[in-house]
Amino acid sequence: MSEESWNEEHFTTKENHFDDVPSSTAIDNILRLNQTNIMNLTLMADTKANIMITVSSIVFSVTLSNMDNEVLIWPLTFLGVFSMIALIFAIIVILPKTGYPKTHDRDIDRNSPFYNPLFFGHFAHIPLDEFKSEYAKRLEKDSRTYDAVVGNIYGLGRVLATNKFKYLKLSYTSFLMGLISAVSVFTMGHFDINIFSITETISNELTFTWEGVKVLLCKLSERC
């Protein structure tokens, strides 16, 4: 979307990519289906975030109430820390996004490519008459209506991809890392596994194997 997408000049030039698009029921159905799918994905992301908020809050509370257990203190510490991280990311997912593009004077930037007068977070900062005028311009022609709808779809999809699903993935990944870390620490402590001893053993075995490979290569090349 160009920087003049919502400018006054945009409606009197060929900048509108939908001027040559004929109006039809098929186009209306595609736009409606696309926007409906994005809204459904948004609701799904919010639902998953709410689930993670509930689960991580319960897990974090349980870990705090059992920190006096000497056997489970380290597994619970890992689980509690990662649960808190997951909780924070999940809360970010459902935080309302009402920001708007601003000028240097902190006024709404009507020339921004992300300015959308059909979005409540933007038109709340413009006068009522200007909002009606902007709306009327987009209803004058089907091409302008298509441009407005597609711009709105782009805005919703941008928030969904760069914000909601991004932090939702981080939230679930953090919670999964907490579970894996807790189980790993508990297993090593329960079976008295010395990780440094294991690492040293593996390193020695790899060194021995590499020395044998070098000797074998040397003999095959007949340079020994």
Secondary structure, DSSP 8 states (H G I E B T S, - for coil): --TTTTSGGGGSSTT-TTTT----HHHHHHHHHHHHHHHHHHHHHHHHHHHHHHHHHHHHHHHHHTTT-TTTHHHHHHHHHHHHHHHHHHHHHHS------B-TTSSB-TTSTT--TTSHHHHTTS-HHHHHHHHHHHHHSHHHHHHHHHHHHHHHHHHIIIIIHHHHHHHHHHHHHHHHHHHHHHHHHHTT--HHHHHHHHHHHHHHHHHHHHHHHHHHTT--
